[in-house]
Amino acid sequence: MSELSASDLTILRMLQDNAREKLENIACETGLSVATVQRRIRSLRDKEVIQRETTVIQPEAVGYTMTFLVLVEMERERIDQVDAFRRRAQANPQVQQCYYITGEADFALIILSKDIEDFERLTHRLFFEDANIKRFRTSVVMKRSKFSSEVPLAILAGAGDASC
């Protein structure tokens, strides 16, 4: 994709903060017309700069009271086996994040669980039933101090003026 304009970064920052932001507010902030803002948003979606729009849910509110950080080490790093594990992790709805990493472990996963028994069942399905998993190390998250999927756009374009 070609370089993003300051207006594009402002649009992205505002939508990232609130995906339901009114087009009129974005137009006012960017100095663009509502029609131009609509076209820019459509273009950003078409180019997959905006991948999707979601709702952030508090896990505890729906029964997921535990979060785990799991480092997974594979026996062999053949591409087909790495891809197979990646697909299984992506398909599991309790795996919130999956990273293929360098260092001692091959993958880092963030996993939600209702309780320790629920997590134990997941470990059997995801790790123990895979002969290529050499070991996995689990840390229990005691408290979530920060959670964000936001890209720090304000750093790129400045926070903007709320003059509208």
PyMOL commands that set and color helices and strands:
alter all, ss='L'
color gray80, all
select helices_A, chain A and resi 6-17+23-30+34-46+59-62+79-91+116-128+153-157
alter helices_A, ss='H'
color red, helices_A
select strands_A, chain A and resi 66-74+95-100+107-113+133-140
alter strands_A, ss='S'
color yellow, strands_A
deselect
rebuild
show_as cartoon
